[in-house]
Amino acid sequence: MKPATELMTISHFKATCLAVLERVRRTGQPVLVTRRGELVAEIVPPPPAPPNASWIGSLRGAVRIKGDIIAPTSEPADWDALR
């Protein structure tokens, strides 16, 4: 059975904000924040982090080679350094 969600006034939340956020993160139990008896916010834990994928190989298939990548792009006679 799931425990009841905690209700908290906005003034109490403001005074203990960091502790409340840490408790929600650690326990996974949401907190409802009220102002004059009306619900103004629901503090819920973040969704689980996605698995850490390796960057190696992440661009596979993103580039196509359309010719000789080793040969010079122009004739050696066009180079100023060789004149």
Secondary structure, 3 states (H helix, E strand, C coil): CCCCCEEEEHHHHHHCHHHHHHHHHHHCCCEEEEECCEEEEEECCCCCCCCCCCCCCCCCCCCCCCCCCCCCCCCHHHCHHHC
